[in-house]
Amino acid sequence: MFGFLSLIALAFLVGLAFFVTVTLHELGHAIPALLMTSDEVTIYIGSFGNPYNSFHLTIGRLDFYCKYNPLLWYKGCCVYSDNYLSIDQRIWVVAGGPIASILATTVTWLLISNLQQEGFFRIVFGSIFVISIGATVYSLIPNPVPRYTSSGYPVYSDPYQIFRLIRMKRGRY
């Protein structure tokens, strides 16, 4: 019985770690988008733009959708209007996700390193740290293969988008 409960607790921790890590990454995109535009910004946790079967929360101009199924929390998407953004501003919005991932990894490492006691919080921060390292590494790999939103729009990895924006800025696209 104890083994089964341990597996349930581990699954809960991993799901929580993915939720926190992906949410922070997407907020890394959303915050600059909110600061640089006057439009609404939408974060999806667990999908690439599909609001169905999701918990919905609105805070000001930020819409947040999170899939009910925690097995999907390993992915996310931030949708905003970049029609009026300069290329430099678009680069900052795209770079905000990986920057937030790097910061989350660093902060959780510092919390684990300086936490004097063993126990629940150390395990929770340790889980977030491990998932955050993986997410950070993944978010730094330029992948030219797109994923597709629920409406069929291609979405590329953050570094690949940044490289494309820099090439556009230099007039080589």
C-alpha positions, 0 to 999 in steps of 0.5 A: 500500500505504501508503494502505491501511495508513494507513486501517487505522491510522485506523480502529483509532484511531477505534475506540479513541477511541470505546471509551475515550470511551464507556467513560469516559462509562458509568463516569461512571454506574457509579461513583456507582451502585456507591457508592450501591447494594449491587447489581451494575452493568452496563456495555455498550459497543456495545449498549443491554443486549445481552450476546451476542457480547460480551467479558465482564469482572467486577470486584467488583460491576461487570459489563462487556460489550463487543461484539466488533464495534468498529463498534458501540463508539459507543454504550453503556449502564449498567444499575443498580437504582435502586429504593432511590435517592432522586431526588437520588441518581438525578440524580447517577448520570445526571449522572455520564456527561456529567460524565465526558465533560466531564472526559475532553475536558478531560484529553485537551485538556490532554494534547495542549496540554502534550505537547511532542513530535509522534508516536504519543501526540499522535495517540492523544490527539488522536483521543480528544479529537475523539471526546470533544468529539462525545460530550460535545456529544451527551451534553448534548442533551436528546433526548425520543426514546427508544432501546430496550434489548435487552429493549424498555425505553426509555432517554432521553438523560441531560439528558432523564432529569435534567429528568424527575427534577427535574420528579418531585422538584417533583411536576410529572410 
